């Protein structure tokens, strides 16, 4: 049927009608809130490039966790800023590491709040890379050694699970990382701890503010030898397929906003829960524009998160989570 018999506006006439036929529902249950935990005491340092996001010492974390629980959010993602760094990221896998300490505290304060532990080494290594450094004997050039990195990542994941992490989220992009971590978790008795794999993680300029927040900028070179080329889409299917075969429980696309096509592609291809990471620069751009009065922050954030959900994301990691939870309640 065509106009005038068909009138599409009939289903848009009122707020109640639009709500009745709405195809995509964004919920507080869809959101994960990232936290940056630092060493020391009495520390709550706002990240200059990410207004409203803080580096928190563990003694300052309780109030934040109380607010998160009160908001209705169900999960947090932990990143750690250690007191010391070395070539192999020892602080990442120590039982008294910063992430491990924070995990134990959160599980004591809020047992039902899911703790997702980012499993990477860049915050903990003195060189800022996500794996171990190897010098090519032919050229002398420093390269990231894949297989020795897996050993450290497994130790880190097991240590995080032992501390009480509900979900292990490896973000390092080493080949075989899901299979190695799955084997390590199972051998340590953590066969019921799921892996949220950063399956499709691009070498993106959108990570800039995060590297300030996590003090994780590489001290030489870049991460393009292990993170994906932003121009590639078919490669994402190969990466995701490897993770599925190795035992991933959830897949992720990072960043989200410039990679909505990949979110849809993975959603159509696989039946695992799909995560989108609404990354730091995506957050910072909204905050900067809102601070200048150029946009309506609430409307922009909710529209963006809804777009990610519509594209196929089941779960969204976002620094907007606390605000979004409040807005979704109508506040």
ABEGO torsion letter per residue (X at the ends): XBOAABBAAAAAABAAAAAAABABBBBAAABBBBBBBBBEBGBBBBBAABBGBBBBBAAAAAAAAAAAAAAGBABBBBBBBBABBBAAGAAAABAABAAAAAAAAAAAABAABBBBBBBBAAAABAAGBABBBBBBAAAGBBBBBAAAAAAAAAAAAAAAAAAGBABBBBAAGBBGAAAAAAAAAAAAGAAABBBBBBABBBBBAAAAAAAAAAGABBABEBAAAABBBAABAAAAAAAAAAAAAAGBABBBBOBAAAAAAAAAAAAAABABBBBBBBBAAAAAAAAAAAAAGABBAAAAAAAAAAAAAAAGBABBBBAAAAAAAAAAAGX
